[in-house]
Amino acid sequence: MGQIKLNAERILKEVPFGVELVAAAKTRTAEEILEAAAGGVKIIGENYVQEASSVFAVIGRAVKWHFIGHLQKNKVKTAVEIFDMIETVDSSALAGEIDKRARAIGKVMPVLIEINSGREEQKSGVLPEDAAGLIREISAFTGIRVAGLMTMGPLAGDAEDSRPYFIETRKAFEGIRAAGISGVEMKYLSMGMTNSYKVAIEEGANLVRIGTAIFGERK
Ligand SMILES: *Cc1c(COP(=O)(O)O)cnc(C)c1O
């Protein structure tokens, strides 16, 4: 056991009580993921269903699995079997497909709504002001349960540049929570990566997705 375990232990010590760590594990091997788990990581984030399938085959339910990538319709069936949460729902069509596939296997899938807080045209996610409408639309689906919001924000070199996007997402989160939509529990606010998680936590994140600081630079 080496650096990955030490990194995980250090970050887990550093994040405040009530903030959960998702180790963002794209491109990492099962061995690397198990080392993070040995350091105390409880949740693994994966961006690709196929890659998740192969590490899941080795690791199984020793950790929780969050989907944090862009989910294609033809991958939903497998995703619903593997993942404990899908953080990146951004349309009623995708929510409907997850709902259908989850009901077929008797599962209720917790989902987060992905917010395009940077209002970037090429990025996935819904605009902050459209989140409540989408949530109302899908709140009656019995195979999913909306549990909060997720955002990436524009890529930024400096963490402070991310702060306005985190603030806007938190405001949307609080507004939706205050609306008290039936069947919706606004519990998770997933924001912040290696370079920005401290700012994200200051702005209310209680789920942070960290890759590089745990596993090292991606090759
Ligand atoms: C890769 C990734 C992260 C983690 O990024 P790092 O900068 O390596 O910490 C977080 N969220 C998502 C959606 C990612 O794809």
The ligand as an ORCA input file, in Angstrom:
! r2SCAN-3c Opt
* xyz 0 1
  C     -12.720     13.562    -13.097
  C     -13.889     14.153    -12.395
  C     -13.777     14.690    -11.104
  C     -12.471     14.751    -10.339
  O     -11.536     15.549    -10.995
  P     -10.078     15.812    -10.342
  O      -9.710     17.145    -10.855
  O      -9.209     14.707    -10.833
  O     -10.253     15.775     -8.878
  C     -14.924     15.183    -10.505
  N     -16.112     15.172    -11.118
  C     -16.267     14.669    -12.356
  C     -17.605     14.696    -12.969
  C     -15.162     14.148    -13.031
  O     -15.328     13.666    -14.266
*
